[in-house]
Each structure stands twice: as C-alpha cells, then as structure tokens.
C-alpha cells in the first residue's frame, strides 16, 4: 500500500498503479459484460408480457416503468455514483488510516441514509398524487393506478440495493453488480411474470412483482456489502449522522442531471401517451425503444469498471492516464456497437415481428431510435468521465437545457409526425447532449477521446451505411436477403477492422487462430 500521496508528476503511464488499474479495469469490464448479457433478459421480459397479455398491457407497463424510472433517477442515481467515486477515494488508505476509514463510512451513511429517506418520501407522495397526475395527463391509462401505487414502494428496497452494490464497486469488485443486478434481478422478474400469468393477474400483478423482486435483491445486496464493510460501523455512522458537504455537492446536481437525462430518454413515450396514442401503439413504440436502447448496454459494460479507475487517476492529476483509459474504452465500445447497429437496422422489422405480429410495420422510426445508443457507445464515455472527475454541476446545466429543448422538439414533432417525430426529437436531444459533454471535458479537464484510437470503427460504420444506402430500405428485401445482408455487413466489418489493423481485432484474431498476428 502507498504511504502518503506522491506528487502527480511522479506518476507516469508506466507506473505500477496505472498498470494495476488497467488489469482491474479489464477484470471489471469482464464481470460487467456478464451482467449485461444477463440483462438481455429484460427485453425477454417485455417480450413475455406482450406474448401473454398483448401490446395494450405492454404499453401500460412501459409507461409505468418510465414514470418511476425518472423518479428513481432523481432519488438514487447521483448518490450511487457518489458511493463508487467517493468511496473509491477512501477505500485504499482506509486500510491503515483511521481518519480515512471514518470518511469512508461517512460516505456510505450519507448515500444510504439520504436516498432511503427520499425513496420513502417519493413513495408516500405517489400514494396521494398519482391519481391526479394520471387522470389529467394520461386519461386513457386509468387502469394503471393500482399498480402504480404498489410500484412506488419498490423505490425503497431498490434504492438501498443500488447503494449497497455501488459500495462494492468502490472496492473495485464488479461481480456483485453483474450477478445481482444483471443476473438475479431480471431472472426473478421473468419468473414472476409467468407466476402472475398463471395466477390470472394483470398489470397490477406485474407491477407488484417488481416490489417483491427488489426486496429480495436488496437483502442479497446488503449481504454482499457486508463482505467488504463492517455493517456495525455503518450502523454507527448512521446513528451519528454527519453530512458530507463535498459528497452532497456532487450527488444532488448529479441526481438532477441523471433525472433530466432519463426524462430526455423517456419523454418520447410519455408525450405519445399524453397526446392520446393508444396503449397498443405505445407498446409498439416503447418496445422498439427498449430494444434499441439495449445496444447502449455495451457502454455500461465498461463505464462501471472505469469509474473507480478515473477517480483514482483524477485525484492524482494523471490526465494522460485518464485520456488513454478513456480512449481505449471508447475504442472498445464503438467497435462493438457498430455491427450491432448495422444488423439491427437491417433486421428491425423481423425482431419486432417476433414480439408481436402487429409490430414491425412502418418501422422507419426505429432507424432514428438507433442514433442515441450509437452516440452513447461512441462518445457517451466523455459524459461519464465528466461525472467521474466531479463536474456534476456542469452536466446538470447541460441536461437541464437539453431537457427543455427536447420538450420543445416533442411538442413540435409528435403532433405532426407521431412516432417518427418522437424518435427524431430524442435523437436530436441526445446528440446535442453528447456533443456538449465532449467539448466540456476538453475544456475543464484537458482530456479528449483520441480520434486516432477510434477512427477505424467509425470508418467501418460509414462504409456499412453506404452499402445500406444502395439497398434502402433493406427491410423491403425478402427475408433471405435481409439475413444475408446482415451477415455480410457483420463479416465485412470484421474483415475491414483486420485490414485496417485495429488493435482489438488483431488481438482477437491471434487468440482464435492460436498463433502470433502482427500488431500495430
């Protein structure tokens, strides 16, 4: 363990600690990858709801989740990030420094105590205000009310569970996030879906399942937390509660920022519902939005693992190390996102048709829904890095302004263009947000994603889109033609990356063929 802090200029990119962090980043990304693969059960859950109850119930379910997700972001998101970032700062020195240990438990008591209190308050307010909001804003969705009252109480265990998992990430242990939130939670939800159907339940039963599952995961998450922390010391810190002003100064604007981001991401469906779109049509749009947004999970594979690494480099002023880690991860996420985007663009009708025979027609808006996940994977890490380095007030201003702009876009575009207008509004808003974040990271931290590191997958996307432009719209091809096109684009992209000597493609090829491959 290091004794005291060395000046930042004594740390180089070849120092042992950045190397150790690089290994931890890869290990954490691996666990996060497993969690993201497991999270693919979430689309399967929506698919199951649609198969068993039909698109109308799916529309109700997705609207309820969108509303609660926005509230949940305001309660928990910033404090979850603060648990990982601020906890990571104190984790290593707390092993030998009593002052740092007290600071570590003060972080945990603040994030856990504040969020649990806010969750209880939000749940109580929902019991009083939900009927008024639903009847005035969504008059065609009144049957949502009983389940919405139940779903609000799930905020309490979900909040505690999220903070507990974030505390393990501060110790650079990503497996609990992967297993509990990525594997256990979605599988329990899927099982609860089938039990509800067998018992003859409807939308209220489905939303009640969320409360039960969140309670189970909360217990497991607190148990995992107890492996790395003393729960007795945490209880004492909660009894002797002392506000951490620096942490709250980060958490409050960050929570507001992420609330606005979720508002931006979910506004399209909410505005479509409030404009009178039918439940079945909302189910179609919401399902398409959910499936396309899952491509952004590629970025989440790495951003969770990157957070404690960036926090530790930043506290030492190692900007070169931050730049290199950021560029490397952006290369990974962009390289993986491009073939997924191209395949989804070609097969969008087929994928949606698997969920419901009424889905898949007039799917042009789905092409627009693919823009936000691509920008998230390619450039969204810059916004995450702004947050990891403590600039939550800056990101709050961004998201607030863009939320207002997106609201204006939806008011202008939805009445005229319907679902296409909603998708376009979201694509414009998220692209503007990402652009601002990249500019601000460069200004305030003198760090930017290196174009040299990421140009190859961008070039591959451009070539793929050029091919599709000759075939547009590829969904009009016969099914064998669509499958052949998607396969050819994927294989062609991989071949192009090898021809351009993309580092990760060469490394993968070397491992697959079992012999040395020339590196760049």
HELIX and SHEET records of a PDB file:
HELIX    1   1 UNK A    8  UNK A   10  5                                   3    
HELIX    2   2 UNK A   16  UNK A   39  1                                  24    
HELIX    3   3 UNK A   41  UNK A   53  1                                  13    
HELIX    4   4 UNK A   55  UNK A   72  1                                  18    
HELIX    5   5 UNK A   73  UNK A   77  3                                   5    
HELIX    6   6 UNK A   78  UNK A   91  1                                  14    
HELIX    7   7 UNK A   93  UNK A   95  5                                   3    
HELIX    8   8 UNK A   98  UNK A  137  1                                  40    
HELIX    9   9 UNK A  139  UNK A  144  5                                   6    
HELIX   10  10 UNK A  145  UNK A  170  1                                  26    
HELIX   11  11 UNK A  175  UNK A  176  1                                   2    
HELIX   12  12 UNK A  177  UNK A  184  3                                   8    
HELIX   13  13 UNK A  185  UNK A  198  1                                  14    
HELIX   14  14 UNK A  203  UNK A  225  1                                  23    
HELIX   15  15 UNK A  231  UNK A  239  1                                   9    
HELIX   16  16 UNK A  245  UNK A  274  1                                  30    
HELIX   17  17 UNK A  279  UNK A  293  1                                  15    
HELIX   18  18 UNK A  294  UNK A  296  5                                   3    
HELIX   19  19 UNK A  297  UNK A  315  1                                  19    
HELIX   20  20 UNK A  319  UNK A  355  1                                  37    
HELIX   21  21 UNK A  364  UNK A  388  1                                  25    
HELIX   22  22 UNK A  392  UNK A  417  1                                  26    
HELIX   23  23 UNK A  419  UNK A  445  1                                  27    
HELIX   24  24 UNK A  451  UNK A  471  1                                  21    
HELIX   25  25 UNK A  474  UNK A  476  5                                   3    
HELIX   26  26 UNK A  479  UNK A  499  1                                  21    
HELIX   27  27 UNK A  503  UNK A  513  1                                  11    
END                                                                             
